[in-house]
Amino acid sequence: MINVLLFAGLAEKAGKQQIIIQKEQTTVDEIKIELQEVYGVDTAQNVMVAVNEIYTRKKC
């Protein structure tokens, strides 16, 4: 299970501050796609991502 925290405008657009992804592993790109498809967040490709408080662009 992956806990994704959303902040500022991204949280506002998604309508929530946290989403749970029911996978053991995923990629940043897959999370961004889910934000776009499920939550209608059209700016997901332009966000910064941190995994365990370290900014990343790779696998979660």
Distance bins in CASP14 RR format, pairs under 12 A and 6 or more apart:
PFRMAT RR
TARGET T0000
AUTHOR 0000-0000-0000
RMODE 2
METHOD distances of the structure
MODEL  1
1 18 0 0 0 0 0 1 0 0 0 0 0
1 19 0 0 0 0 0 1 0 0 0 0 0
1 20 1 0 0 1 0 0 0 0 0 0 0
1 21 1 0 0 1 0 0 0 0 0 0 0
1 22 1 0 1 0 0 0 0 0 0 0 0
1 23 1 0 0 1 0 0 0 0 0 0 0
1 24 1 0 0 1 0 0 0 0 0 0 0
1 25 0 0 0 0 0 1 0 0 0 0 0
1 26 0 0 0 0 0 1 0 0 0 0 0
1 60 0 0 0 0 0 1 0 0 0 0 0
2 18 0 0 0 0 0 1 0 0 0 0 0
2 19 0 0 0 0 1 0 0 0 0 0 0
2 20 1 0 0 1 0 0 0 0 0 0 0
2 21 1 0 1 0 0 0 0 0 0 0 0
2 22 0 0 0 0 1 0 0 0 0 0 0
2 23 1 0 0 1 0 0 0 0 0 0 0
2 24 0 0 0 0 1 0 0 0 0 0 0
2 25 0 0 0 0 1 0 0 0 0 0 0
2 26 1 0 0 1 0 0 0 0 0 0 0
2 27 0 0 0 0 0 1 0 0 0 0 0
2 28 0 0 0 0 0 1 0 0 0 0 0
2 30 0 0 0 0 1 0 0 0 0 0 0
2 31 1 0 0 1 0 0 0 0 0 0 0
2 34 0 0 0 0 0 1 0 0 0 0 0
2 49 0 0 0 0 0 1 0 0 0 0 0
2 51 0 0 0 0 1 0 0 0 0 0 0
2 52 0 0 0 0 0 1 0 0 0 0 0
2 59 0 0 0 0 0 1 0 0 0 0 0
2 60 1 0 1 0 0 0 0 0 0 0 0
3 17 0 0 0 0 0 1 0 0 0 0 0
3 18 1 0 0 1 0 0 0 0 0 0 0
3 19 0 0 0 0 1 0 0 0 0 0 0
3 20 1 0 1 0 0 0 0 0 0 0 0
3 21 0 0 0 0 1 0 0 0 0 0 0
3 22 0 0 0 0 0 1 0 0 0 0 0
3 23 0 0 0 0 0 1 0 0 0 0 0
3 26 0 0 0 0 0 1 0 0 0 0 0
3 31 0 0 0 0 0 1 0 0 0 0 0
3 51 0 0 0 0 0 1 0 0 0 0 0
3 52 0 0 0 0 0 1 0 0 0 0 0
3 60 0 0 0 0 0 1 0 0 0 0 0
4 10 0 0 0 0 1 0 0 0 0 0 0
4 11 0 0 0 0 0 1 0 0 0 0 0
4 14 0 0 0 0 1 0 0 0 0 0 0
4 16 0 0 0 0 1 0 0 0 0 0 0
4 17 0 0 0 0 1 0 0 0 0 0 0
4 18 1 0 0 1 0 0 0 0 0 0 0
4 19 1 0 1 0 0 0 0 0 0 0 0
4 20 1 0 0 1 0 0 0 0 0 0 0
4 21 1 0 0 1 0 0 0 0 0 0 0
4 22 0 0 0 0 0 1 0 0 0 0 0
4 23 0 0 0 0 0 1 0 0 0 0 0
4 26 0 0 0 0 1 0 0 0 0 0 0
4 28 0 0 0 0 0 1 0 0 0 0 0
4 30 0 0 0 0 0 1 0 0 0 0 0
4 31 1 0 0 1 0 0 0 0 0 0 0
4 32 0 0 0 0 0 1 0 0 0 0 0
4 34 0 0 0 0 1 0 0 0 0 0 0
4 35 0 0 0 0 1 0 0 0 0 0 0
4 38 0 0 0 0 0 1 0 0 0 0 0
4 39 0 0 0 0 0 1 0 0 0 0 0
4 41 0 0 0 0 0 1 0 0 0 0 0
4 44 0 0 0 0 0 1 0 0 0 0 0
4 47 0 0 0 0 0 1 0 0 0 0 0
4 49 0 0 0 0 1 0 0 0 0 0 0
4 50 0 0 0 0 0 1 0 0 0 0 0
4 51 0 0 0 0 0 1 0 0 0 0 0
4 60 0 0 0 0 1 0 0 0 0 0 0
5 11 0 0 0 0 1 0 0 0 0 0 0
5 14 0 0 0 0 0 1 0 0 0 0 0
5 16 0 0 0 0 0 1 0 0 0 0 0
5 17 1 0 0 1 0 0 0 0 0 0 0
5 18 1 0 1 0 0 0 0 0 0 0 0
5 19 0 0 0 0 1 0 0 0 0 0 0
5 20 0 0 0 0 0 1 0 0 0 0 0
5 21 0 0 0 0 0 1 0 0 0 0 0
5 31 0 0 0 0 0 1 0 0 0 0 0
5 47 0 0 0 0 0 1 0 0 0 0 0
5 49 0 0 0 0 0 1 0 0 0 0 0
5 50 0 0 0 0 1 0 0 0 0 0 0
5 51 0 0 0 0 0 1 0 0 0 0 0
5 52 0 0 0 0 0 1 0 0 0 0 0
5 53 0 0 0 0 0 1 0 0 0 0 0
6 12 0 0 0 0 1 0 0 0 0 0 0
6 13 0 0 0 0 1 0 0 0 0 0 0
6 14 1 0 1 0 0 0 0 0 0 0 0
6 15 0 0 0 0 1 0 0 0 0 0 0
6 16 1 0 0 1 0 0 0 0 0 0 0
6 17 1 0 1 0 0 0 0 0 0 0 0
6 18 1 0 0 1 0 0 0 0 0 0 0
6 19 1 0 0 1 0 0 0 0 0 0 0
6 20 0 0 0 0 0 1 0 0 0 0 0
6 31 0 0 0 0 0 1 0 0 0 0 0
6 32 0 0 0 0 0 1 0 0 0 0 0
6 34 0 0 0 0 0 1 0 0 0 0 0
6 35 0 0 0 0 1 0 0 0 0 0 0
6 39 0 0 0 0 1 0 0 0 0 0 0
6 41 0 0 0 0 1 0 0 0 0 0 0
6 43 0 0 0 0 0 1 0 0 0 0 0
6 44 0 0 0 0 1 0 0 0 0 0 0
6 47 0 0 0 0 1 0 0 0 0 0 0
6 48 0 0 0 0 0 1 0 0 0 0 0
6 49 0 0 0 0 0 1 0 0 0 0 0
6 50 0 0 0 0 0 1 0 0 0 0 0
7 13 0 0 0 0 0 1 0 0 0 0 0
7 14 0 0 0 0 0 1 0 0 0 0 0
7 16 0 0 0 0 0 1 0 0 0 0 0
7 17 1 0 0 1 0 0 0 0 0 0 0
7 18 0 0 0 0 0 1 0 0 0 0 0
7 47 0 0 0 0 1 0 0 0 0 0 0
7 48 0 0 0 0 1 0 0 0 0 0 0
7 49 0 0 0 0 0 1 0 0 0 0 0
7 50 0 0 0 0 0 1 0 0 0 0 0
8 14 0 0 0 0 0 1 0 0 0 0 0
8 17 0 0 0 0 1 0 0 0 0 0 0
8 43 0 0 0 0 0 1 0 0 0 0 0
8 47 0 0 0 0 1 0 0 0 0 0 0
8 48 0 0 0 0 0 1 0 0 0 0 0
9 15 0 0 0 0 1 0 0 0 0 0 0
9 16 0 0 0 0 0 1 0 0 0 0 0
9 17 0 0 0 0 0 1 0 0 0 0 0
9 35 0 0 0 0 0 1 0 0 0 0 0
9 41 0 0 0 0 1 0 0 0 0 0 0
9 42 0 0 0 0 0 1 0 0 0 0 0
9 43 0 0 0 0 1 0 0 0 0 0 0
9 44 0 0 0 0 0 1 0 0 0 0 0
9 46 0 0 0 0 0 1 0 0 0 0 0
9 47 0 0 0 0 1 0 0 0 0 0 0
10 16 0 0 0 0 0 1 0 0 0 0 0
10 17 0 0 0 0 1 0 0 0 0 0 0
10 18 0 0 0 0 0 1 0 0 0 0 0
10 19 0 0 0 0 0 1 0 0 0 0 0
10 31 0 0 0 0 0 1 0 0 0 0 0
10 32 0 0 0 0 0 1 0 0 0 0 0
10 35 1 0 0 1 0 0 0 0 0 0 0
10 36 0 0 0 0 0 1 0 0 0 0 0
10 39 0 0 0 0 1 0 0 0 0 0 0
10 40 0 0 0 0 0 1 0 0 0 0 0
10 41 1 0 0 1 0 0 0 0 0 0 0
10 42 0 0 0 0 0 1 0 0 0 0 0
10 43 1 0 0 1 0 0 0 0 0 0 0
10 44 1 0 0 1 0 0 0 0 0 0 0
10 45 0 0 0 0 0 1 0 0 0 0 0
10 46 0 0 0 0 1 0 0 0 0 0 0
10 47 1 0 1 0 0 0 0 0 0 0 0
10 48 0 0 0 0 1 0 0 0 0 0 0
10 49 0 0 0 0 0 1 0 0 0 0 0
11 17 1 0 1 0 0 0 0 0 0 0 0
11 18 0 0 0 0 1 0 0 0 0 0 0
11 19 0 0 0 0 1 0 0 0 0 0 0
11 35 0 0 0 0 0 1 0 0 0 0 0
11 39 0 0 0 0 0 1 0 0 0 0 0
11 41 0 0 0 0 1 0 0 0 0 0 0
11 43 0 0 0 0 0 1 0 0 0 0 0
11 47 0 0 0 0 0 1 0 0 0 0 0
12 39 0 0 0 0 0 1 0 0 0 0 0
12 41 0 0 0 0 1 0 0 0 0 0 0
12 43 0 0 0 0 0 1 0 0 0 0 0
13 35 0 0 0 0 1 0 0 0 0 0 0
13 36 0 0 0 0 0 1 0 0 0 0 0
13 39 1 0 0 1 0 0 0 0 0 0 0
13 40 1 0 0 1 0 0 0 0 0 0 0
13 41 1 0 1 0 0 0 0 0 0 0 0
13 42 1 0 0 1 0 0 0 0 0 0 0
13 43 1 0 0 1 0 0 0 0 0 0 0
13 44 0 0 0 0 1 0 0 0 0 0 0
13 46 0 0 0 0 0 1 0 0 0 0 0
13 47 0 0 0 0 0 1 0 0 0 0 0
14 31 0 0 0 0 0 1 0 0 0 0 0
14 32 0 0 0 0 0 1 0 0 0 0 0
14 34 0 0 0 0 0 1 0 0 0 0 0
14 35 1 0 0 1 0 0 0 0 0 0 0
14 36 0 0 0 0 0 1 0 0 0 0 0
14 37 0 0 0 0 0 1 0 0 0 0 0
14 38 0 0 0 0 1 0 0 0 0 0 0
14 39 1 0 1 0 0 0 0 0 0 0 0
14 40 1 0 0 1 0 0 0 0 0 0 0
14 41 1 0 1 0 0 0 0 0 0 0 0
14 42 0 0 0 0 0 1 0 0 0 0 0
14 43 0 0 0 0 0 1 0 0 0 0 0
14 44 0 0 0 0 1 0 0 0 0 0 0
14 47 0 0 0 0 0 1 0 0 0 0 0
15 35 0 0 0 0 0 1 0 0 0 0 0
15 38 0 0 0 0 0 1 0 0 0 0 0
15 39 1 0 0 1 0 0 0 0 0 0 0
15 40 0 0 0 0 1 0 0 0 0 0 0
15 41 0 0 0 0 1 0 0 0 0 0 0
16 35 0 0 0 0 0 1 0 0 0 0 0
16 38 0 0 0 0 0 1 0 0 0 0 0
16 39 1 0 0 1 0 0 0 0 0 0 0
16 40 0 0 0 0 0 1 0 0 0 0 0
16 41 0 0 0 0 0 1 0 0 0 0 0
17 39 0 0 0 0 0 1 0 0 0 0 0
18 39 0 0 0 0 0 1 0 0 0 0 0
19 26 0 0 0 0 0 1 0 0 0 0 0
19 31 0 0 0 0 1 0 0 0 0 0 0
19 32 0 0 0 0 0 1 0 0 0 0 0
19 34 1 0 0 1 0 0 0 0 0 0 0
19 35 1 0 0 1 0 0 0 0 0 0 0
19 38 0 0 0 0 1 0 0 0 0 0 0
19 39 1 0 0 1 0 0 0 0 0 0 0
19 41 0 0 0 0 0 1 0 0 0 0 0
19 44 0 0 0 0 0 1 0 0 0 0 0
20 26 0 0 0 0 0 1 0 0 0 0 0
20 31 0 0 0 0 0 1 0 0 0 0 0
20 34 0 0 0 0 0 1 0 0 0 0 0
20 38 0 0 0 0 0 1 0 0 0 0 0
21 27 0 0 0 0 0 1 0 0 0 0 0
21 28 0 0 0 0 0 1 0 0 0 0 0
21 30 0 0 0 0 1 0 0 0 0 0 0
21 31 1 0 0 1 0 0 0 0 0 0 0
21 32 0 0 0 0 0 1 0 0 0 0 0
21 33 0 0 0 0 0 1 0 0 0 0 0
21 34 1 0 0 1 0 0 0 0 0 0 0
21 35 0 0 0 0 0 1 0 0 0 0 0
21 38 0 0 0 0 0 1 0 0 0 0 0
21 39 0 0 0 0 0 1 0 0 0 0 0
21 60 0 0 0 0 1 0 0 0 0 0 0
22 34 0 0 0 0 0 1 0 0 0 0 0
23 30 0 0 0 0 1 0 0 0 0 0 0
23 31 0 0 0 0 1 0 0 0 0 0 0
23 34 0 0 0 0 1 0 0 0 0 0 0
23 59 0 0 0 0 0 1 0 0 0 0 0
23 60 0 0 0 0 1 0 0 0 0 0 0
24 59 0 0 0 0 0 1 0 0 0 0 0
24 60 0 0 0 0 1 0 0 0 0 0 0
25 31 0 0 0 0 0 1 0 0 0 0 0
25 51 0 0 0 0 0 1 0 0 0 0 0
25 58 0 0 0 0 0 1 0 0 0 0 0
25 59 1 0 0 1 0 0 0 0 0 0 0
25 60 1 0 0 1 0 0 0 0 0 0 0
26 32 0 0 0 0 0 1 0 0 0 0 0
26 33 0 0 0 0 1 0 0 0 0 0 0
26 34 0 0 0 0 1 0 0 0 0 0 0
26 35 0 0 0 0 0 1 0 0 0 0 0
26 49 0 0 0 0 0 1 0 0 0 0 0
26 51 0 0 0 0 0 1 0 0 0 0 0
26 58 0 0 0 0 0 1 0 0 0 0 0
26 59 1 0 0 1 0 0 0 0 0 0 0
26 60 1 0 1 0 0 0 0 0 0 0 0
27 33 0 0 0 0 1 0 0 0 0 0 0
27 34 0 0 0 0 0 1 0 0 0 0 0
27 49 0 0 0 0 0 1 0 0 0 0 0
27 51 0 0 0 0 0 1 0 0 0 0 0
27 56 0 0 0 0 0 1 0 0 0 0 0
27 57 0 0 0 0 1 0 0 0 0 0 0
27 58 1 0 0 1 0 0 0 0 0 0 0
27 59 1 0 1 0 0 0 0 0 0 0 0
27 60 1 0 0 1 0 0 0 0 0 0 0
28 34 0 0 0 0 0 1 0 0 0 0 0
28 35 0 0 0 0 0 1 0 0 0 0 0
28 44 0 0 0 0 1 0 0 0 0 0 0
28 45 0 0 0 0 0 1 0 0 0 0 0
28 47 0 0 0 0 1 0 0 0 0 0 0
28 48 0 0 0 0 0 1 0 0 0 0 0
28 49 1 0 1 0 0 0 0 0 0 0 0
28 50 0 0 0 0 0 1 0 0 0 0 0
28 51 0 0 0 0 1 0 0 0 0 0 0
28 55 0 0 0 0 0 1 0 0 0 0 0
28 56 1 0 0 1 0 0 0 0 0 0 0
28 57 1 0 1 0 0 0 0 0 0 0 0
28 58 1 0 0 1 0 0 0 0 0 0 0
28 59 1 0 0 1 0 0 0 0 0 0 0
28 60 1 0 0 1 0 0 0 0 0 0 0
29 35 0 0 0 0 0 1 0 0 0 0 0
29 36 0 0 0 0 0 1 0 0 0 0 0
29 44 0 0 0 0 1 0 0 0 0 0 0
29 45 0 0 0 0 1 0 0 0 0 0 0
29 47 0 0 0 0 0 1 0 0 0 0 0
29 49 0 0 0 0 1 0 0 0 0 0 0
29 56 0 0 0 0 0 1 0 0 0 0 0
29 57 0 0 0 0 1 0 0 0 0 0 0
29 58 0 0 0 0 1 0 0 0 0 0 0
29 59 0 0 0 0 1 0 0 0 0 0 0
29 60 0 0 0 0 1 0 0 0 0 0 0
30 36 0 0 0 0 0 1 0 0 0 0 0
30 37 0 0 0 0 0 1 0 0 0 0 0
30 38 0 0 0 0 0 1 0 0 0 0 0
30 44 0 0 0 0 0 1 0 0 0 0 0
30 49 0 0 0 0 0 1 0 0 0 0 0
30 58 0 0 0 0 0 1 0 0 0 0 0
30 59 0 0 0 0 1 0 0 0 0 0 0
30 60 0 0 0 0 1 0 0 0 0 0 0
31 37 0 0 0 0 0 1 0 0 0 0 0
31 38 0 0 0 0 0 1 0 0 0 0 0
31 39 0 0 0 0 0 1 0 0 0 0 0
31 41 0 0 0 0 0 1 0 0 0 0 0
31 44 1 0 0 1 0 0 0 0 0 0 0
31 45 0 0 0 0 0 1 0 0 0 0 0
31 47 0 0 0 0 1 0 0 0 0 0 0
31 49 1 0 0 1 0 0 0 0 0 0 0
31 50 0 0 0 0 0 1 0 0 0 0 0
31 51 0 0 0 0 0 1 0 0 0 0 0
31 56 0 0 0 0 0 1 0 0 0 0 0
31 57 0 0 0 0 0 1 0 0 0 0 0
31 58 0 0 0 0 0 1 0 0 0 0 0
31 59 0 0 0 0 0 1 0 0 0 0 0
31 60 1 0 0 1 0 0 0 0 0 0 0
32 38 0 0 0 0 0 1 0 0 0 0 0
32 39 0 0 0 0 0 1 0 0 0 0 0
32 40 0 0 0 0 0 1 0 0 0 0 0
32 41 0 0 0 0 1 0 0 0 0 0 0
32 42 0 0 0 0 0 1 0 0 0 0 0
32 43 0 0 0 0 1 0 0 0 0 0 0
32 44 1 0 1 0 0 0 0 0 0 0 0
32 45 1 0 1 0 0 0 0 0 0 0 0
32 46 0 0 0 0 1 0 0 0 0 0 0
32 47 1 0 0 1 0 0 0 0 0 0 0
32 48 0 0 0 0 0 1 0 0 0 0 0
32 49 0 0 0 0 1 0 0 0 0 0 0
32 57 0 0 0 0 0 1 0 0 0 0 0
32 60 0 0 0 0 0 1 0 0 0 0 0
33 39 0 0 0 0 0 1 0 0 0 0 0
33 40 0 0 0 0 0 1 0 0 0 0 0
33 41 0 0 0 0 0 1 0 0 0 0 0
33 42 0 0 0 0 0 1 0 0 0 0 0
33 44 1 0 0 1 0 0 0 0 0 0 0
33 45 0 0 0 0 1 0 0 0 0 0 0
34 40 0 0 0 0 1 0 0 0 0 0 0
34 41 0 0 0 0 1 0 0 0 0 0 0
34 44 0 0 0 0 1 0 0 0 0 0 0
34 60 0 0 0 0 0 1 0 0 0 0 0
35 41 1 0 1 0 0 0 0 0 0 0 0
35 42 0 0 0 0 1 0 0 0 0 0 0
35 43 0 0 0 0 1 0 0 0 0 0 0
35 44 1 0 1 0 0 0 0 0 0 0 0
35 45 0 0 0 0 1 0 0 0 0 0 0
35 46 0 0 0 0 0 1 0 0 0 0 0
35 47 0 0 0 0 1 0 0 0 0 0 0
35 49 0 0 0 0 0 1 0 0 0 0 0
36 42 1 0 0 1 0 0 0 0 0 0 0
36 43 0 0 0 0 1 0 0 0 0 0 0
36 44 1 0 1 0 0 0 0 0 0 0 0
36 45 1 0 0 1 0 0 0 0 0 0 0
36 46 0 0 0 0 0 1 0 0 0 0 0
36 47 0 0 0 0 0 1 0 0 0 0 0
37 44 0 0 0 0 1 0 0 0 0 0 0
38 44 0 0 0 0 0 1 0 0 0 0 0
41 47 0 0 0 0 1 0 0 0 0 0 0
45 57 0 0 0 0 0 1 0 0 0 0 0
47 55 0 0 0 0 0 1 0 0 0 0 0
47 56 0 0 0 0 0 1 0 0 0 0 0
47 57 0 0 0 0 0 1 0 0 0 0 0
48 54 0 0 0 0 0 1 0 0 0 0 0
48 55 1 0 0 1 0 0 0 0 0 0 0
48 56 0 0 0 0 1 0 0 0 0 0 0
48 57 0 0 0 0 1 0 0 0 0 0 0
49 55 1 0 0 1 0 0 0 0 0 0 0
49 56 1 0 1 0 0 0 0 0 0 0 0
49 57 1 0 0 1 0 0 0 0 0 0 0
49 58 0 0 0 0 1 0 0 0 0 0 0
49 59 0 0 0 0 0 1 0 0 0 0 0
49 60 0 0 0 0 1 0 0 0 0 0 0
50 56 1 0 0 1 0 0 0 0 0 0 0
50 57 0 0 0 0 0 1 0 0 0 0 0
50 58 0 0 0 0 0 1 0 0 0 0 0
50 60 0 0 0 0 0 1 0 0 0 0 0
51 57 0 0 0 0 1 0 0 0 0 0 0
51 58 0 0 0 0 1 0 0 0 0 0 0
51 59 0 0 0 0 1 0 0 0 0 0 0
51 60 1 0 1 0 0 0 0 0 0 0 0
52 60 0 0 0 0 1 0 0 0 0 0 0
54 60 0 0 0 0 0 1 0 0 0 0 0
END
